[in-house]
């Protein structure tokens, strides 16, 4: 990867980390259901730029329901709990592991032995994080919602791979748009039509900022940059940058919200990240990294 590509990757991770903080603030000012709906509804103008690709809308609906609609709702309830932004970023690393697991169960893609080991390591970190932390810092219900969101994300990725959806910005646009219908129906069912309309019409300035940031910068721009980067560089070179998400998120949450982690929480989070790294082939890249460091030191 060139220096420019590395800069883009770091910028995308920073945007997604900032989005975690913004969404944490947003759920204090807005219903989770309405926030999720507005976040995808703002993608509507892109329909005029990206006409529907030649695939069945049902395929987009199935993938979009799990990948966006259900994921955003569960993720929102996870943030709605008392769990901090930094800790939630550690739990979200489990997305990688559930993608591997769901692709195995749905597509029959057999995971390699090191991916299975990575699964056990990361889930060991999750267990350590939930059992050693103060219940007020890591509420069980919040953890359950975040892990369920990761499961939904894994199912959505598996179906998107099955239907060959996600190779273009048009796919991302239509995945978002088909998710608006179930999210709108959820708003009507749980909030009621009058309450939903009232919340949308009387959005506070902070809520408007959060929705626009999450929709335009995180959902659209960051996703576009990430997909474009994956077209230029191997996925094995791009994916590891996502491991920086907890790092950036914890720094931002400390600077903006004053959140701090205990030593045992940092250790537990590192175990989760270590499992993800192992699942992505850490043992294969470590000798190459050591060889590179050795040559640099010698030269």
Order of alpha helices (4+ residues) and beta strands (2+ residues): alpha-alpha-alpha-alpha-alpha-alpha-alpha-alpha-alpha-alpha-alpha-alpha-alpha-alpha-alpha-alpha
